[in-house]
Amino acid sequence: MFSAAYFLNTHDKVYDAVAKGSVHAGAASSASLNEAIEKNGDVYHVLATSAPIPRNAVVAGAHLSPDLVENIREILRTAETDRLFSSGNSVSKGFLLMEDAFYDIIRQEREMQ
């Protein structure tokens, strides 16, 4: 068991805290590991990995009407082809509509804690 746990808000901050010795271990995305090694040197030991964890879910509150939720889903589903989503410096890759079971890996990981 841990004597303390911290939520550092970003994966980069987790890697930095481990490198500086502020914490003994941390959980962070492996996608950021190479950048962390470039910044802090090869000071990390991967202790364990999980199955890929879904990111960037867009959710709606239960108080929203089913019609409004469906309208929002359709807007996000077609975002890739909508010029409003690709204007300026931001380019959307669109969104996928996933079933609730897609997020079971998160539930399983939380149960293991």
C-alpha positions in Angstrom: 0.0 0.0 0.0 1.1 3.6 -0.6 1.7 6.0 2.2 0.4 8.8 0.0 -1.1 9.2 -3.5 -1.0 12.4 -5.6 -3.0 13.4 -8.8 -0.5 15.5 -10.7 -2.9 16.5 -13.6 -0.6 15.6 -16.5 1.5 12.6 -17.6 4.5 14.9 -18.0 4.3 16.0 -14.4 4.2 12.4 -13.3 7.4 11.6 -15.3 9.1 14.7 -13.9 8.2 13.9 -10.3 9.6 10.4 -10.7 12.8 11.7 -12.3 13.3 14.3 -9.6 12.6 11.7 -6.8 9.6 13.6 -5.5 7.6 10.3 -5.8 8.9 6.8 -6.0 6.5 5.6 -8.8 3.7 7.0 -11.0 1.2 5.9 -13.6 1.4 7.7 -16.9 0.8 7.1 -20.6 3.5 5.2 -22.3 3.0 7.5 -25.3 4.9 10.2 -23.3 7.7 8.0 -22.2 10.1 8.7 -25.0 9.7 12.5 -24.5 10.3 12.0 -20.8 13.5 10.1 -21.4 14.7 12.8 -23.8 14.0 15.4 -21.1 15.2 13.6 -18.0 17.4 10.8 -19.2 16.8 7.0 -19.1 15.9 7.0 -15.4 12.6 5.1 -15.6 11.8 1.4 -15.0 8.4 0.2 -16.4 6.9 -1.8 -13.5 3.6 -2.8 -15.2 1.4 -2.0 -18.1 -2.3 -2.1 -18.6 -4.4 -2.8 -21.6 -4.9 0.4 -23.7 -7.1 2.9 -21.8 -9.7 4.9 -23.8 -9.1 8.6 -23.6 -11.0 11.8 -24.3 -14.5 10.6 -23.7 -17.3 13.1 -24.3 -20.2 12.5 -22.0 -23.6 14.1 -21.3 -25.4 14.6 -18.1 -28.5 12.6 -17.3 -30.6 15.8 -17.2 -30.2 16.4 -21.0 -33.0 15.3 -23.2 -32.5 12.3 -25.4 -33.1 14.5 -28.5 -30.3 16.9 -27.4 -27.9 14.0 -26.7 -28.6 12.6 -30.1 -28.0 16.0 -31.8 -24.7 16.3 -29.9 -23.7 12.8 -31.0 -24.4 13.6 -34.6 -22.4 16.8 -34.5 -19.4 15.1 -33.0 -19.7 12.0 -35.3 -19.5 14.3 -38.4 -17.0 16.7 -37.0 -14.2 15.5 -39.3 -16.1 16.8 -42.3 -17.5 20.0 -40.7 -15.5 23.1 -41.7 -16.2 24.7 -38.3 -14.1 21.9 -36.6 -11.2 22.2 -39.0 -10.8 26.0 -39.1 -7.9 27.8 -37.5 -5.1 25.7 -36.0 -7.3 22.9 -34.8 -8.0 19.9 -37.0 -10.5 17.3 -35.8 -10.1 13.6 -36.5 -13.8 13.1 -35.7 -15.3 11.1 -33.0 -16.3 7.4 -32.7 -19.5 6.4 -31.0 -18.6 3.6 -28.6 -20.7 1.3 -26.5 -20.5 1.5 -22.7 -18.5 -1.8 -22.6 -15.6 0.0 -24.4 -14.8 1.6 -21.0 -14.8 -1.7 -19.1 -11.0 -1.6 -19.0 -11.2 1.6 -16.8 -13.6 -0.1 -14.4 -11.4 -3.2 -14.2 -8.2 -1.1 -13.5 -10.0 0.8 -10.8 -11.2 -2.4 -9.1 -7.5 -3.6 -8.9 -6.5 -0.5 -6.9 
